């Protein structure tokens, strides 16, 4: 049997709890957030994809999606098809060519993924919004 003093026993007992309590981000491990985020509240959609695809906004901001593509897109929060990670993004929804719509107010500090619901696996139409 291991002979541990009181401090060592406490560390052994608390370390797993601290790991669980700290947890990780809600972002999917298969879609890491890119290192650099552009500070803007506008994302433009073209046939080449969304630009910029990784933005940073202030707490409470809204993000405007502008569809400059000749095809329609349906913007939704990750994960597909549940769209539950960041509900304010789901306010954008269906965007016909030439149209623009805003997200709801982004009031929780976190990183939210989004995608085109009609083409969910196409990385060109995926991105992240970091709310700080």
OpenMM code with the backbone's topology and positions (N, CA, C; nanometers):
from openmm import Vec3, app, unit

residues = "UNK UNK UNK UNK UNK UNK UNK UNK UNK UNK UNK UNK UNK UNK UNK UNK UNK UNK UNK UNK UNK UNK UNK UNK UNK UNK UNK UNK UNK UNK UNK UNK UNK UNK UNK UNK UNK UNK UNK UNK UNK UNK UNK UNK UNK UNK UNK UNK UNK UNK UNK UNK UNK UNK UNK UNK UNK UNK UNK UNK UNK UNK UNK UNK UNK UNK UNK UNK UNK UNK UNK UNK UNK UNK UNK UNK UNK UNK UNK UNK UNK UNK UNK UNK UNK UNK UNK UNK UNK UNK UNK UNK UNK UNK UNK UNK UNK UNK UNK UNK UNK UNK UNK UNK UNK UNK UNK UNK UNK UNK UNK UNK UNK UNK UNK UNK UNK UNK UNK UNK UNK UNK UNK UNK UNK UNK UNK UNK UNK UNK UNK UNK".split()
positions = [
    Vec3(0.0850, -0.1189, 0.0000),
    Vec3(0.0000, 0.0000, 0.0000),
    Vec3(0.0883, 0.1235, 0.0000),
    Vec3(0.0452, 0.2253, -0.0693),
    Vec3(0.1179, 0.3506, -0.0819),
    Vec3(0.1021, 0.4320, 0.0457),
    Vec3(0.2143, 0.4835, 0.0978),
    Vec3(0.2109, 0.5643, 0.2185),
    Vec3(0.2171, 0.7106, 0.1777),
    Vec3(0.1039, 0.7814, 0.1859),
    Vec3(0.0963, 0.9206, 0.1427),
    Vec3(0.0619, 1.0106, 0.2606),
    Vec3(0.1233, 1.1285, 0.2615),
    Vec3(0.0852, 1.2248, 0.3649),
    Vec3(-0.0481, 1.2885, 0.3269),
    Vec3(-0.1026, 1.3695, 0.4150),
    Vec3(-0.2348, 1.4290, 0.3961),
    Vec3(-0.2430, 1.5148, 0.2692),
    Vec3(-0.1400, 1.5978, 0.2430),
    Vec3(-0.1390, 1.6845, 0.1254),
    Vec3(-0.1381, 1.6022, -0.0027),
    Vec3(-0.0574, 1.4978, -0.0064),
    Vec3(-0.0503, 1.4126, -0.1252),
    Vec3(-0.1832, 1.3439, -0.1520),
    Vec3(-0.2491, 1.2958, -0.0451),
    Vec3(-0.3799, 1.2311, -0.0618),
    Vec3(-0.4829, 1.3298, -0.1160),
    Vec3(-0.4781, 1.4523, -0.0644),
    Vec3(-0.5733, 1.5550, -0.1092),
    Vec3(-0.5526, 1.5845, -0.2577),
    Vec3(-0.4258, 1.5952, -0.3006),
    Vec3(-0.3976, 1.6205, -0.4415),
    Vec3(-0.4473, 1.5072, -0.5299),
    Vec3(-0.4247, 1.3838, -0.4848),
    Vec3(-0.4697, 1.2692, -0.5630),
    Vec3(-0.6216, 1.2654, -0.5751),
    Vec3(-0.6915, 1.3032, -0.4702),
    Vec3(-0.8367, 1.3029, -0.4731),
    Vec3(-0.8932, 1.4202, -0.5524),
    Vec3(-0.8294, 1.5369, -0.5432),
    Vec3(-0.8831, 1.6575, -0.6066),
    Vec3(-0.8458, 1.6708, -0.7538),
    Vec3(-0.7340, 1.6157, -0.7952),
    Vec3(-0.6892, 1.6323, -0.9341),
    Vec3(-0.7931, 1.5855, -1.0356),
    Vec3(-0.8522, 1.4652, -1.0175),
    Vec3(-0.9536, 1.4240, -1.1164),
    Vec3(-1.0757, 1.5162, -1.1152),
    Vec3(-1.1149, 1.5631, -0.9978),
    Vec3(-1.2300, 1.6529, -0.9899),
    Vec3(-1.2008, 1.7850, -1.0579),
    Vec3(-1.0793, 1.8374, -1.0416),
    Vec3(-1.0431, 1.9639, -1.1063),
    Vec3(-1.0460, 1.9487, -1.2575),
    Vec3(-1.0020, 1.8351, -1.3057),
    Vec3(-1.0026, 1.8106, -1.4498),
    Vec3(-1.1454, 1.8087, -1.5022),
    Vec3(-1.2348, 1.7437, -1.4287),
    Vec3(-1.3741, 1.7378, -1.4709),
    Vec3(-1.4384, 1.8752, -1.4615),
    Vec3(-1.4127, 1.9464, -1.3517),
    Vec3(-1.4746, 2.0770, -1.3304),
    Vec3(-1.4294, 2.1797, -1.4334),
    Vec3(-1.3025, 2.1732, -1.4718),
    Vec3(-1.2514, 2.2708, -1.5674),
    Vec3(-1.3098, 2.2460, -1.7049),
    Vec3(-1.3210, 2.1193, -1.7409),
    Vec3(-1.3817, 2.0846, -1.8684),
    Vec3(-1.3118, 2.1476, -1.9858),
    Vec3(-1.3730, 2.1395, -2.0993),
    Vec3(-1.3179, 2.1984, -2.2206),
    Vec3(-1.4212, 2.2873, -2.2840),
    Vec3(-1.3897, 2.3353, -2.4020),
    Vec3(-1.4852, 2.4203, -2.4725),
    Vec3(-1.5941, 2.3331, -2.5316),
    Vec3(-1.7043, 2.3952, -2.5702),
    Vec3(-1.8126, 2.3196, -2.6307),
    Vec3(-1.7870, 2.2941, -2.7787),
    Vec3(-1.6753, 2.3449, -2.8293),
    Vec3(-1.6444, 2.3256, -2.9703),
    Vec3(-1.6138, 2.1788, -2.9969),
    Vec3(-1.6492, 2.1328, -3.1109),
    Vec3(-1.6246, 1.9952, -3.1498),
    Vec3(-1.4759, 1.9710, -3.1661),
    Vec3(-1.4230, 1.8560, -3.1154),
    Vec3(-1.2805, 1.8287, -3.1299),
    Vec3(-1.2390, 1.8078, -3.2748),
    Vec3(-1.3334, 1.7813, -3.3626),
    Vec3(-1.2985, 1.7610, -3.5025),
    Vec3(-1.2960, 1.8915, -3.5812),
    Vec3(-1.3399, 2.0012, -3.5198),
    Vec3(-1.3374, 2.1284, -3.5909),
    Vec3(-1.2753, 2.2367, -3.5029),
    Vec3(-1.1426, 2.2343, -3.4895),
    Vec3(-1.0775, 2.3325, -3.4038),
    Vec3(-1.0930, 2.4739, -3.4595),
    Vec3(-1.0972, 2.5683, -3.3682),
    Vec3(-1.1094, 2.7072, -3.4089),
    Vec3(-0.9760, 2.7550, -3.4646),
    Vec3(-0.9771, 2.8166, -3.5829),
    Vec3(-0.8528, 2.8711, -3.6378),
    Vec3(-0.7910, 2.9731, -3.5429),
    Vec3(-0.6599, 2.9905, -3.5511),
    Vec3(-0.5868, 3.0745, -3.4570),
    Vec3(-0.6207, 3.2227, -3.4676),
    Vec3(-0.6412, 3.2735, -3.5863),
    Vec3(-0.6650, 3.4174, -3.6004),
    Vec3(-0.8091, 3.4476, -3.6347),
    Vec3(-0.8667, 3.5390, -3.5580),
    Vec3(-1.0039, 3.5806, -3.5839),
    Vec3(-1.0033, 3.7264, -3.6268),
    Vec3(-1.0878, 3.7579, -3.7224),
    Vec3(-1.1024, 3.8948, -3.7705),
    Vec3(-1.2105, 3.9617, -3.6864),
    Vec3(-1.1862, 4.0849, -3.6422),
    Vec3(-1.2870, 4.1574, -3.5656),
    Vec3(-1.3802, 4.2286, -3.6625),
    Vec3(-1.4991, 4.1730, -3.6778),
    Vec3(-1.6003, 4.2297, -3.7667),
    Vec3(-1.7350, 4.1738, -3.7268),
    Vec3(-1.8405, 4.2328, -3.7756),
    Vec3(-1.9744, 4.1785, -3.7519),
    Vec3(-2.0443, 4.1486, -3.8842),
    Vec3(-1.9668, 4.1315, -3.9906),
    Vec3(-2.0238, 4.1006, -4.1221),
    Vec3(-1.9522, 3.9819, -4.1841),
    Vec3(-2.0292, 3.8866, -4.2327),
    Vec3(-1.9759, 3.7709, -4.3044),
    Vec3(-2.0429, 3.7688, -4.4407),
    Vec3(-1.9626, 3.7610, -4.5460),
    Vec3(-2.0136, 3.7601, -4.6828),
    Vec3(-2.0043, 3.6184, -4.7390),
    Vec3(-2.1090, 3.5777, -4.8071),
    Vec3(-2.1133, 3.4460, -4.8705),
    Vec3(-2.1038, 3.4652, -5.0214),
    Vec3(-2.0076, 3.3954, -5.0825),
    Vec3(-1.9944, 3.3929, -5.2285),
    Vec3(-1.9806, 3.2470, -5.2703),
    Vec3(-1.9656, 3.2224, -5.3995),
    Vec3(-1.9462, 3.0844, -5.4457),
    Vec3(-1.8164, 3.0252, -5.3912),
    Vec3(-1.7233, 3.1123, -5.3502),
    Vec3(-1.5967, 3.0655, -5.2924),
    Vec3(-1.6105, 3.0264, -5.1454),
    Vec3(-1.7223, 3.0632, -5.0821),
    Vec3(-1.7449, 3.0292, -4.9424),
    Vec3(-1.7771, 3.1504, -4.8579),
    Vec3(-1.7625, 3.1347, -4.7248),
    Vec3(-1.7883, 3.2443, -4.6317),
    Vec3(-1.6582, 3.3191, -4.6059),
    Vec3(-1.6685, 3.4509, -4.5908),
    Vec3(-1.5488, 3.5315, -4.5681),
    Vec3(-1.5836, 3.6529, -4.4826),
    Vec3(-1.5064, 3.6748, -4.3770),
    Vec3(-1.4096, 3.5820, -4.3199),
    Vec3(-1.4821, 3.4660, -4.2521),
    Vec3(-1.4148, 3.3531, -4.2409),
    Vec3(-1.4812, 3.2369, -4.1818),
    Vec3(-1.4601, 3.2273, -4.0309),
    Vec3(-1.3738, 3.3095, -3.9752),
    Vec3(-1.3472, 3.3077, -3.8319),
    Vec3(-1.3451, 3.4517, -3.7828),
    Vec3(-1.4493, 3.4894, -3.7077),
    Vec3(-1.4562, 3.6280, -3.6611),
    Vec3(-1.4658, 3.6347, -3.5093),
    Vec3(-1.4389, 3.7531, -3.4583),
    Vec3(-1.4505, 3.7800, -3.3151),
    Vec3(-1.5412, 3.9011, -3.2982),
    Vec3(-1.6402, 3.8881, -3.2093),
    Vec3(-1.7337, 3.9972, -3.1855),
    Vec3(-1.7461, 4.0236, -3.0358),
    Vec3(-1.7957, 4.1416, -3.0034),
    Vec3(-1.8183, 4.1775, -2.8635),
    Vec3(-1.9442, 4.1083, -2.8116),
    Vec3(-1.9465, 4.0840, -2.6843),
    Vec3(-2.0624, 4.0269, -2.6174),
    Vec3(-2.1861, 4.1125, -2.6464),
    Vec3(-2.2941, 4.0514, -2.6884),
    Vec3(-2.4175, 4.1228, -2.7194),
    Vec3(-2.4319, 4.1636, -2.8647),
    Vec3(-2.3255, 4.1457, -2.9435),
    Vec3(-2.3283, 4.1861, -3.0854),
    Vec3(-2.4187, 4.0940, -3.1672),
    Vec3(-2.4499, 4.1403, -3.2856),
    Vec3(-2.5181, 4.0597, -3.3876),
    Vec3(-2.4229, 4.0495, -3.5062),
    Vec3(-2.4363, 3.9441, -3.5840),
    Vec3(-2.3529, 3.9266, -3.7031),
    Vec3(-2.4442, 3.9262, -3.8253),
    Vec3(-2.4079, 4.0071, -3.9235),
    Vec3(-2.4830, 4.0175, -4.0483),
    Vec3(-2.4219, 3.9227, -4.1511),
    Vec3(-2.5040, 3.8335, -4.2065),
    Vec3(-2.4630, 3.7450, -4.3154),
    Vec3(-2.5198, 3.8025, -4.4438),
    Vec3(-2.4340, 3.8250, -4.5441),
    Vec3(-2.4740, 3.8794, -4.6733),
    Vec3(-2.4505, 3.7726, -4.7794),
    Vec3(-2.5542, 3.7358, -4.8524),
    Vec3(-2.5405, 3.6327, -4.9558),
    Vec3(-2.5170, 3.6978, -5.0923),
    Vec3(-2.3899, 3.7010, -5.1323),
    Vec3(-2.3532, 3.7518, -5.2652),
    Vec3(-2.3311, 3.6380, -5.3642),
    Vec3(-2.3776, 3.5190, -5.3293),
    Vec3(-2.3673, 3.4032, -5.4177),
    Vec3(-2.4924, 3.3989, -5.5059),
    Vec3(-2.4846, 3.3252, -5.6159),
    Vec3(-2.6018, 3.3093, -5.7026),
    Vec3(-2.6938, 3.1978, -5.6519),
    Vec3(-2.6510, 3.1265, -5.5475),
    Vec3(-2.7307, 3.0189, -5.4876),
    Vec3(-2.7766, 3.0608, -5.3487),
    Vec3(-2.8856, 3.0019, -5.3031),
    Vec3(-2.9325, 3.0273, -5.1673),
    Vec3(-2.8502, 2.9444, -5.0680),
    Vec3(-2.8478, 2.9893, -4.9436),
    Vec3(-2.7775, 2.9201, -4.8352),
    Vec3(-2.8640, 2.9284, -4.7103),
    Vec3(-2.8531, 2.8289, -4.6254),
    Vec3(-2.9265, 2.8279, -4.4990),
    Vec3(-2.8247, 2.8194, -4.3864),
    Vec3(-2.8025, 2.9308, -4.3188),
    Vec3(-2.7003, 2.9375, -4.2144),
    Vec3(-2.7579, 2.8883, -4.0825),
    Vec3(-2.6849, 2.7977, -4.0181),
    Vec3(-2.7300, 2.7382, -3.8923),
    Vec3(-2.6110, 2.7124, -3.8007),
    Vec3(-2.6396, 2.7074, -3.6730),
    Vec3(-2.5399, 2.6768, -3.5711),
    Vec3(-2.4991, 2.5299, -3.5797),
    Vec3(-2.3778, 2.5000, -3.5392),
    Vec3(-2.3346, 2.3609, -3.5245),
    Vec3(-2.4084, 2.3009, -3.4049),
    Vec3(-2.4093, 2.1722, -3.3878),
    Vec3(-2.3757, 2.0673, -3.4845),
    Vec3(-2.4934, 2.0414, -3.5789),
    Vec3(-2.4612, 1.9852, -3.6932),
    Vec3(-2.5641, 1.9496, -3.7910),
    Vec3(-2.6191, 1.8131, -3.7547),
    Vec3(-2.7435, 1.7865, -3.7554),
    Vec3(-2.8555, 1.8715, -3.7927),
    Vec3(-2.9273, 1.9347, -3.6730),
    Vec3(-2.8750, 1.9196, -3.5515),
    Vec3(-2.9456, 1.9680, -3.4319),
    Vec3(-2.9450, 2.1205, -3.4186),
    Vec3(-2.8328, 2.1839, -3.4565),
    Vec3(-2.8198, 2.3305, -3.4516),
    Vec3(-2.8421, 2.3876, -3.3119),
    Vec3(-2.7828, 2.3239, -3.2116),
    Vec3(-2.8090, 2.3617, -3.0725),
    Vec3(-2.6967, 2.4389, -3.0036),
    Vec3(-2.5778, 2.4448, -3.0621),
    Vec3(-2.4643, 2.5076, -2.9926),
    Vec3(-2.4819, 2.6567, -2.9693),
    Vec3(-2.5381, 2.7263, -3.0639),
    Vec3(-2.5478, 2.8721, -3.0546),
    Vec3(-2.6777, 2.9185, -3.1214),
    Vec3(-2.7902, 2.9043, -3.0530),
    Vec3(-2.9204, 2.9338, -3.1123),
    Vec3(-2.9333, 3.0704, -3.1805),
    Vec3(-2.8684, 3.1796, -3.1331),
    Vec3(-2.8859, 3.3071, -3.2035),
    Vec3(-2.8419, 3.3037, -3.3503),
    Vec3(-2.7517, 3.2121, -3.3868),
    Vec3(-2.7092, 3.2007, -3.5268),
    Vec3(-2.8241, 3.1499, -3.6132),
    Vec3(-2.9096, 3.0672, -3.5550),
    Vec3(-3.0199, 3.0085, -3.6309),
    Vec3(-3.1202, 3.1128, -3.6795),
    Vec3(-3.1134, 3.2341, -3.6256),
    Vec3(-3.2011, 3.3428, -3.6710),
    Vec3(-3.1733, 3.3803, -3.8157),
    Vec3(-3.0540, 3.3520, -3.8635),
    Vec3(-3.0212, 3.3845, -4.0029),
    Vec3(-3.1034, 3.2957, -4.0947),
    Vec3(-3.0906, 3.1648, -4.0801),
    Vec3(-3.1703, 3.0720, -4.1597),
    Vec3(-3.1494, 3.0874, -4.3094),
    Vec3(-3.2598, 3.0832, -4.3849),
    Vec3(-3.2565, 3.0829, -4.5316),
    Vec3(-3.2189, 3.2208, -4.5859),
    Vec3(-3.1169, 3.2209, -4.6724),
    Vec3(-3.0714, 3.3447, -4.7371),
    Vec3(-3.0760, 3.3270, -4.8887),
    Vec3(-3.1701, 3.3913, -4.9514),
    Vec3(-3.1776, 3.3899, -5.0979),
    Vec3(-3.0626, 3.4734, -5.1541),
    Vec3(-3.0253, 3.4522, -5.2788),
    Vec3(-2.9196, 3.5339, -5.3396),
    Vec3(-2.9513, 3.6835, -5.3282),
    Vec3(-2.8517, 3.7604, -5.2902),
    Vec3(-2.8678, 3.9046, -5.2786),
    Vec3(-2.9288, 3.9516, -5.1467),
    Vec3(-2.9673, 3.8602, -5.0605),
    Vec3(-3.0311, 3.8964, -4.9337),
    Vec3(-2.9302, 3.8935, -4.8190),
    Vec3(-2.9680, 3.9596, -4.7089),
    Vec3(-2.8842, 3.9575, -4.5883),
    Vec3(-2.9743, 3.9500, -4.4664),
    Vec3(-2.9273, 3.8807, -4.3627),
    Vec3(-2.9996, 3.8673, -4.2364),
    Vec3(-2.8988, 3.8643, -4.1217),
    Vec3(-2.9467, 3.9045, -4.0041),
    Vec3(-2.8615, 3.9072, -3.8852),
    Vec3(-2.8916, 3.7893, -3.7927),
    Vec3(-2.7900, 3.7549, -3.7144),
    Vec3(-2.8097, 3.6602, -3.6059),
    Vec3(-2.8883, 3.7323, -3.4967),
    Vec3(-2.9317, 3.6577, -3.3980),
    Vec3(-2.9835, 3.7199, -3.2772),
    Vec3(-2.8649, 3.7756, -3.1984),
    Vec3(-2.8917, 3.8410, -3.0865),
    Vec3(-2.7834, 3.8924, -3.0025),
    Vec3(-2.7034, 3.7760, -2.9449),
    Vec3(-2.5717, 3.7836, -2.9583),
    Vec3(-2.4807, 3.6803, -2.9090),
    Vec3(-2.4391, 3.7202, -2.7674),
    Vec3(-2.5054, 3.6643, -2.6678),
    Vec3(-2.4923, 3.7121, -2.5303),
    Vec3(-2.4137, 3.6210, -2.4371),
    Vec3(-2.3609, 3.5116, -2.4899),
    Vec3(-2.2814, 3.4201, -2.4078),
    Vec3(-2.1399, 3.4153, -2.4641),
    Vec3(-2.0402, 3.4426, -2.3792),
    Vec3(-1.9006, 3.4380, -2.4232),
    Vec3(-1.8618, 3.2938, -2.4534),
    Vec3(-1.8282, 3.2680, -2.5779),
    Vec3(-1.7897, 3.1334, -2.6231),
    Vec3(-1.7540, 3.1392, -2.7710),
    Vec3(-1.7174, 3.0255, -2.8266),
    Vec3(-1.6936, 3.0149, -2.9703),
    Vec3(-1.8017, 2.9263, -3.0287),
    Vec3(-1.8709, 2.9791, -3.1293),
    Vec3(-1.9811, 2.9076, -3.1931),
    Vec3(-1.9437, 2.8712, -3.3359),
    Vec3(-1.9680, 2.7490, -3.3720),
    Vec3(-1.9496, 2.7073, -3.5102),
    Vec3(-2.0793, 2.7249, -3.5872),
    Vec3(-2.0667, 2.7470, -3.7177),
    Vec3(-2.1848, 2.7564, -3.8037),
    Vec3(-2.1539, 2.6896, -3.9367),
    Vec3(-2.2579, 2.6620, -4.0124),
    Vec3(-2.2442, 2.5948, -4.1422),
    Vec3(-2.3675, 2.6241, -4.2276),
    Vec3(-2.3596, 2.5861, -4.3539),
    Vec3(-2.4755, 2.5924, -4.4433),
    Vec3(-2.5514, 2.4609, -4.4250),
    Vec3(-2.6700, 2.4689, -4.3703),
    Vec3(-2.7502, 2.3496, -4.3435),
    Vec3(-2.7738, 2.2669, -4.4702),
    Vec3(-2.7822, 2.3323, -4.5844),
    Vec3(-2.8083, 2.2620, -4.7103),
    Vec3(-2.6833, 2.1959, -4.7687),
    Vec3(-2.5661, 2.2294, -4.7143),
    Vec3(-2.4388, 2.1738, -4.7604),
    Vec3(-2.3455, 2.1610, -4.6395),
    Vec3(-2.3858, 2.0846, -4.5373),
    Vec3(-2.3186, 2.0864, -4.4077),
    Vec3(-2.1745, 2.0357, -4.4049),
    Vec3(-2.1351, 1.9563, -4.5017),
    Vec3(-1.9993, 1.9016, -4.5013),
    Vec3(-1.9014, 1.9846, -4.5835),
    Vec3(-1.9508, 2.0872, -4.6486),
    Vec3(-1.8659, 2.1708, -4.7328),
    Vec3(-1.7936, 2.2734, -4.6455),
    Vec3(-1.6640, 2.2542, -4.6255),
    Vec3(-1.5843, 2.3415, -4.5385),
    Vec3(-1.5838, 2.4870, -4.5844),
    Vec3(-1.6093, 2.5120, -4.7123),
    Vec3(-1.6130, 2.6509, -4.7629),
    Vec3(-1.7240, 2.7315, -4.6950),
    Vec3(-1.8303, 2.6618, -4.6537),
    Vec3(-1.9457, 2.7288, -4.5948),
    Vec3(-1.9570, 2.7013, -4.4448),
    Vec3(-1.8422, 2.6882, -4.3796),
    Vec3(-1.8354, 2.6678, -4.2343),
    Vec3(-1.7464, 2.7748, -4.1735),
    Vec3(-1.7708, 2.8058, -4.0466),
    Vec3(-1.6861, 2.9032, -3.9781),
    Vec3(-1.7136, 2.9068, -3.8304),
    Vec3(-1.6500, 3.0038, -3.7642),
    Vec3(-1.6640, 3.0201, -3.6186),
    Vec3(-1.6833, 3.1680, -3.5844),
    Vec3(-1.7641, 3.1906, -3.4839),
    Vec3(-1.7819, 3.3227, -3.4281),
    Vec3(-1.7399, 3.3153, -3.2825),
    Vec3(-1.6365, 3.3911, -3.2473),
    Vec3(-1.5924, 3.3956, -3.1079),
    Vec3(-1.6528, 3.5183, -3.0438),
    Vec3(-1.7237, 3.4981, -2.9340),
    Vec3(-1.7924, 3.6054, -2.8632),
    Vec3(-1.7137, 3.6345, -2.7358),
    Vec3(-1.6670, 3.7598, -2.7232),
    Vec3(-1.5866, 3.7968, -2.6050),
    Vec3(-1.6465, 3.9147, -2.5338),
] * unit.nanometer
topology = app.Topology()
chain = topology.addChain("A")
for resn in residues:
    res = topology.addResidue(resn, chain)
    for name in ("N", "CA", "C"):
        topology.addAtom(name, app.Element.getBySymbol(name[0]), res)
